């Protein structure tokens, strides 16, 4: 299977991207438990995909950027723009909360990502980063999807161990305040059942598949 660059992979995935997967479901649960209340705050979703998360955000102002114009077009959300997470088109200290969800693993150099996330976050604000868990990659799992023709595609992924990410964040001015590891458990069983993969579910129970890190921007 040819591994696609993120830009090309998500271009092909865009028409069907909003269909929930086990990973997106688990990641949403982790973020719901770790993100601060958004009411009255400004939010940036860096790597927002179709912008679906912005629809549900209760922030005073919520904006998003994504590398793939086709993803943005598929969502049709206002307040989004095409941009790279390594070069965010915003002034410093613009946002109270910055999300970067399941994005950093698509970038070979995570230092540049963390530098930008920290730059646009206000002192005392929260940066929340999620990633495909290194344990899942080590177990042979890959970041795949089915395109409109039903072909399984793999998107490039770079493993950034948690301690490395925490160190890169610290160098950028972000202090770790919370870490959670999302694993295969009963809440994901329906996804395996619908796919006819209950045997795989039993084998993978307890496997950590999503990493979530919350940081505070220091002055």
Secondary structure, DSSP 8 states (H G I E B T S, - for coil): --EE-HHHHHHHHGGGTTS--HHHHHHHHHHHHHS---TT-EEEEET-TTSHHHHH---SEEEEEES-HHHHHHHT-SSEEE-BTTB-SS-TT-EEEEEEES-GGG-S-HHHHHHHHHHHEEEEEEEEEEEE-HHHHHTT---EEE-TTS-EEEE------HHHHHHHHHHHTEEEEEEEEEE--GGGHHHHHHTT-HHHHHHHTT-EEEEEEEEEE--
